């Protein structure tokens, strides 16, 4: 043991000693009693072991408290991590649901767009057919003679524009 530690132990032991001139008042039922006599009956190492035992118990108690807090923190952190995983999984599920909905909407819009293109092509074909038919009818009318009473020709109708339907 280090001498400074020994001095601390002696100081610790001496702090419990009762002055030798201290004597309890004698009464009928209490004999003369000197508390120092009890202290002197115990060996010196008892104070050391008692002190170290108390210190060990306090250390053990502190360690138990520390471990208990550590265990509670660990459980709390696990619960927090679990809640975080659940929250992230929920967000991921919502995002996937949103992706599926957008893909379906995109598919429907592409179908509608294809239908519009097909309709547009059909209208253009019909328009071209009607223009050709109008041209053929004009030529037929020009070559026909409807009678001598009509002096006009159908060339006047060539200036009339043909309206085509527009798709918006």
CORCORHU-V225230 format. One record per residue. SS is DSSP state (2 for helix, 1 for strand, 0 for the rest). NEAR is the number of other C-alpha atoms within 8 Angstrom. D_FIRST is the distance of its C-alpha to the first C-alpha in Angstrom with 2 decimals. Layout:
# CORCORHU-V225230
ss=SS near=NEAR d_first=D_FIRST
ss=SS near=NEAR d_first=D_FIRST
This chain:
# CORCORHU-V225230
ss=0 near=4 d_first=0.00
ss=0 near=5 d_first=3.80
ss=2 near=6 d_first=6.39
ss=2 near=6 d_first=8.46
ss=2 near=8 d_first=6.67
ss=2 near=9 d_first=6.85
ss=2 near=8 d_first=10.31
ss=2 near=8 d_first=11.20
ss=2 near=9 d_first=10.70
ss=2 near=8 d_first=12.80
ss=2 near=8 d_first=15.24
ss=2 near=8 d_first=15.56
ss=2 near=9 d_first=16.35
ss=2 near=7 d_first=18.72
ss=0 near=6 d_first=20.60
ss=0 near=6 d_first=21.96
ss=0 near=8 d_first=23.31
ss=0 near=7 d_first=27.04
ss=0 near=6 d_first=28.71
ss=0 near=7 d_first=30.09
ss=0 near=4 d_first=33.57
ss=0 near=7 d_first=33.66
ss=0 near=8 d_first=35.99
ss=0 near=7 d_first=37.84
ss=0 near=5 d_first=41.57
ss=0 near=7 d_first=43.12
ss=0 near=6 d_first=45.79
ss=0 near=5 d_first=47.95
ss=0 near=4 d_first=45.80
ss=0 near=6 d_first=42.25
ss=0 near=7 d_first=40.94
ss=0 near=8 d_first=38.75
ss=0 near=6 d_first=35.30
ss=0 near=10 d_first=32.10
ss=2 near=7 d_first=29.34
ss=2 near=10 d_first=26.62
ss=2 near=7 d_first=27.73
ss=2 near=8 d_first=26.76
ss=2 near=8 d_first=23.28
ss=2 near=7 d_first=22.77
ss=2 near=6 d_first=23.93
ss=0 near=7 d_first=20.93
ss=0 near=7 d_first=17.77
ss=2 near=6 d_first=14.62
ss=2 near=6 d_first=13.03
ss=2 near=8 d_first=16.18
ss=2 near=9 d_first=15.26
ss=2 near=9 d_first=12.05
ss=2 near=8 d_first=14.23
ss=2 near=8 d_first=17.09
ss=2 near=8 d_first=15.41
ss=2 near=8 d_first=14.08
ss=2 near=8 d_first=17.53
ss=2 near=8 d_first=19.31
ss=2 near=8 d_first=17.43
ss=2 near=8 d_first=18.19
ss=2 near=8 d_first=21.72
ss=2 near=8 d_first=22.12
ss=2 near=8 d_first=20.94
ss=2 near=8 d_first=23.32
ss=2 near=8 d_first=26.02
ss=2 near=8 d_first=25.66
ss=2 near=8 d_first=25.77
ss=2 near=8 d_first=28.82
ss=2 near=8 d_first=30.47
ss=2 near=8 d_first=29.83
ss=2 near=8 d_first=31.24
ss=2 near=8 d_first=34.14
ss=2 near=8 d_first=35.01
ss=2 near=8 d_first=34.75
ss=2 near=8 d_first=37.04
ss=2 near=8 d_first=39.48
ss=2 near=8 d_first=39.54
ss=2 near=8 d_first=40.19
ss=2 near=8 d_first=42.99
ss=2 near=8 d_first=44.40
ss=2 near=8 d_first=44.41
ss=2 near=8 d_first=46.14
ss=2 near=8 d_first=48.73
ss=2 near=8 d_first=49.27
ss=2 near=8 d_first=49.73
ss=2 near=8 d_first=52.13
ss=2 near=8 d_first=54.13
ss=2 near=8 d_first=54.23
ss=2 near=8 d_first=55.51
ss=2 near=8 d_first=58.13
ss=2 near=8 d_first=59.22
ss=2 near=8 d_first=59.53
ss=2 near=8 d_first=61.42
ss=2 near=8 d_first=63.76
ss=2 near=8 d_first=64.38
ss=2 near=8 d_first=65.03
ss=2 near=8 d_first=67.45
ss=2 near=8 d_first=69.25
ss=2 near=8 d_first=69.56
ss=2 near=8 d_first=70.97
ss=2 near=8 d_first=73.38
ss=2 near=8 d_first=74.43
ss=2 near=8 d_first=74.92
ss=2 near=8 d_first=77.09
ss=2 near=8 d_first=79.14
ss=2 near=8 d_first=79.68
ss=2 near=8 d_first=80.69
ss=2 near=8 d_first=83.20
ss=2 near=8 d_first=84.54
ss=2 near=8 d_first=84.80
ss=2 near=8 d_first=86.66
ss=2 near=8 d_first=89.06
ss=2 near=8 d_first=89.69
ss=2 near=8 d_first=90.42
ss=2 near=8 d_first=92.85
ss=2 near=8 d_first=94.60
ss=2 near=8 d_first=94.74
ss=2 near=8 d_first=96.26
ss=2 near=8 d_first=98.78
ss=2 near=8 d_first=99.70
ss=2 near=8 d_first=100.17
ss=2 near=8 d_first=102.36
ss=2 near=8 d_first=104.38
ss=2 near=9 d_first=104.71
ss=2 near=8 d_first=105.97
ss=2 near=8 d_first=108.46
ss=2 near=9 d_first=109.71
ss=2 near=8 d_first=110.14
ss=2 near=8 d_first=112.07
ss=2 near=8 d_first=114.21
ss=2 near=9 d_first=114.84
ss=2 near=8 d_first=115.94
ss=2 near=8 d_first=118.19
ss=2 near=8 d_first=119.76
ss=2 near=8 d_first=120.38
ss=2 near=8 d_first=122.09
ss=2 near=8 d_first=124.15
ss=2 near=8 d_first=125.19
ss=2 near=8 d_first=126.21
ss=2 near=8 d_first=128.30
ss=2 near=8 d_first=129.98
ss=2 near=10 d_first=130.93
ss=2 near=8 d_first=132.47
ss=2 near=8 d_first=134.41
ss=2 near=9 d_first=135.72
ss=2 near=10 d_first=136.80
ss=2 near=6 d_first=138.78
ss=0 near=6 d_first=140.39
ss=0 near=7 d_first=143.28
ss=0 near=5 d_first=143.19
ss=0 near=5 d_first=146.61
ss=0 near=6 d_first=148.75
ss=0 near=4 d_first=148.15
ss=0 near=6 d_first=144.59
ss=0 near=5 d_first=144.51
ss=0 near=4 d_first=140.85
ss=0 near=6 d_first=138.37
ss=2 near=9 d_first=134.83
ss=2 near=8 d_first=133.58
ss=2 near=7 d_first=132.89
ss=2 near=6 d_first=130.09
ss=2 near=7 d_first=128.27
ss=2 near=6 d_first=126.99
ss=0 near=6 d_first=125.34
ss=0 near=5 d_first=121.60
ss=0 near=4 d_first=120.01
ss=0 near=4 d_first=116.97
ss=0 near=5 d_first=113.97
ss=0 near=5 d_first=111.31
ss=0 near=4 d_first=107.99
ss=0 near=4 d_first=104.63
ss=0 near=2 d_first=101.93
